[in-house]
Amino acid sequence: MNFNEMKLMKPILRAIEEAGYQSPSPIQEQTIPSLLEGRDLLGCAQTGTGKTAAFALPIVQILARNKSQSIRGLILTPTRELCIQIQDNIKQYSTYTSVKSGAIFGGVSQNPQVAMLKKGVDFLVATPGRLIDLMDQGYIKLDKIEIFVMDEADRMLDMGFMKDINRITKLLPAKKQTLLFSATMPPDIEKLAQNMLKNPAVVKVRPTVNAVKKVKQSVYYVDKPNKILLLSSLLKQKDVDNAVVFTNTKYGADKIVKKLAKDKITAVAIHGDKGQTTRQKALNDFKDGKVKVLIATDIAARGIDVPELSHVFNYDIPAVPETYVHRIGRTGRAGKGGTAISFCNYTDLEHFKDVKKLVGRPIEEMKSKWPMEIME
């Protein structure tokens, strides 16, 4: 299937062509037709799958059919960075239509955003905090919303936005088209989807394993108490220019930072309990080379895009094998080979077996002075 076969209008096809899109990604192919039919949708997809175009293209088309002075489309996103990115894409897709869009987010003056709202927009991309703030001041009404999108729902919950989400959704009209996207599907998200969606189309896209073929992958079998000793030892090696260390918990991330500090290794942690300003500073310091090691949970790490990342460490093996692929895909970008090192203890063995099955190629087993001895 190509974009011409998707019943998209000519002005949008022209914008797609100018954006350099050759053919739809799997998520776009599965999503766009359902949305144009007016169906609710539950999408399970990681960043980098073409997800934004999958929902933005049909929404631009739906809103272009009729004109109104009210906000008719709303996209909720967890962070300012994602908010800006989505708005930039929508602006590009709607170039040859009459659809006007805007973005509102915290951390900056509200005045330009208020001025934009007064001129009128069809489509609003917003972070929950700033949206509620401007609603309380009377600048925004949600009673005419026709299409509502909740993007990166798992990250939104991880960052503690559930109370804000409940408040916002109560103000939306009962009759509307609702889209919920999430990279993972924990029970909280499934429950949220059941409450928000009516007979949704369900689209799931797995990350491609081909993307990590150039990454050098290895594993150390090591007992849990010795992981930090091994990590510290490996981080001191000359070939480690910079590294992202993945943990499964927020508590674990903070703990590693403290333990590495005792070994004179400066690291910063990013996860859902850190404020947006703190997370952004940590990311900037890492990208600028001021900090060599970043400790991250999967959800918080989605904003990381470092072209020259030399190493990824799986301090904890993820329970979902696709998450492993997504993690190690952050190194070895721009056609270069990166290095991914995993630590596996006894309780991780089953999860790591699933990882090896998905990857479909040998993962080199390394030896250290802390071999795994606990087998039960």
ABEGO torsion letter per residue (X at the ends): XBAAAAGBBAAAAAAAAAAGBABBBAAAAAAAAAAAAGBBBBBBBBBGAGAAAAAAAAAAAAAAABBBABBABBBBBABAAAAAAAAAAAAAAAAABABBBBBBBBGBBAAAAAAAAAAEBABBBBBAAAAAAAAAAGABBAAABABBBBBGAAAAAAAGAAAAAAAAAAABBABBBBBBBBABBBAAAAAAAAAABBGBBBBBBBBBAAAAAABBBBBBBBBAAAAAAAAAAAAABAABABBBBBBABAAAAAAAAAAAAAAGBBBBBBBAABBAAAAAAAAAAAAAGABABBBBBAAAAAABBBABBABBBBABBBABAAAAAAAAAABGBGGBBBBBBBBBBAAAAAAAAAAAAAAGBBBBBBBBABBBABAX
